[in-house]
Amino acid sequence: MLPRGASSMPPPPNPAAYFPPPRVTLPSGLEILRTYSGAVIFLEILFGTIVWILVASTRVPLPLLQGWVMFVAVTAWFLSIVFLCVFLFGYANRIAVNWNQTDFLFHGATFVFYFGAFLLQAATTSLHHFPRKFNSTTQEKILSDHEYNISIAASV
């Protein structure tokens, strides 16, 4: 028989639950370059640089559209370098963040921005055959043939 006021049930668990810090499964140092995430970051830096150079090498017929393309290329390039340096120099082990989720969100956001930039650059490229009218007697294409080829490369 149990003493008065005692029950056979165990005490309730402590309401202050313990949550361990997130575990970094992405490696630090040069090992990051051997993972898919490191390869994607490297490709983002490489192709961001190429887009940046190609768009900057043409005459900008539509500043609003191509200005956004340049903003995306430069910003994503810079943030990719910073994100890569976090892993290369081992800061990921010092910052308590779920790096797997952060990596997924980073690549998802850069995909969305690069896809939007692709659409705007492709829209600019598609206007190649439309004339730009200076007056009723003079007409010139929005993009020359050379700039058209560069714009196609930047779109791809």
Long-range contacts (C-beta under 8 A, 24 or more apart in sequence): 21-96, 22-96, 22-97, 22-98, 22-99, 22-100, 24-92, 24-93, 24-99, 25-99, 25-100, 26-87, 26-92, 26-99, 26-100, 26-103, 27-87, 28-87, 28-88, 28-89, 28-90, 28-92, 28-93, 29-87, 29-88, 29-90, 30-88, 32-84, 32-87, 32-88, 37-103, 37-107, 38-84, 38-87, 40-107, 41-80, 41-83, 41-84, 42-84, 44-76, 44-77, 44-80, 44-107, 44-110, 44-114, 45-77, 45-80, 45-81, 45-84, 48-73, 48-74, 48-76, 48-77, 48-80, 49-77, 50-153, 50-154, 51-117, 51-121, 51-154, 52-77, 54-150, 54-151, 54-153, 54-154, 55-121, 55-151, 55-154, 57-150, 58-143, 58-147, 58-150, 58-151, 58-154, 59-143, 59-144, 59-147, 61-124, 61-127, 61-132, 61-142, 61-143, 62-124, 62-127, 62-142, 65-120, 65-121, 65-123, 65-124, 66-120, 66-121, 66-124, 68-116, 68-117, 68-120, 69-117, 69-120, 69-121, 69-124, 69-154, 72-113, 72-114, 72-116, 72-117, 73-117, 75-113, 76-110, 76-113, 76-114, 79-106, 79-110, 80-110, 118-155, 121-151, 121-154, 121-155, 122-155, 124-151, 125-151, 125-152, 125-154, 125-155
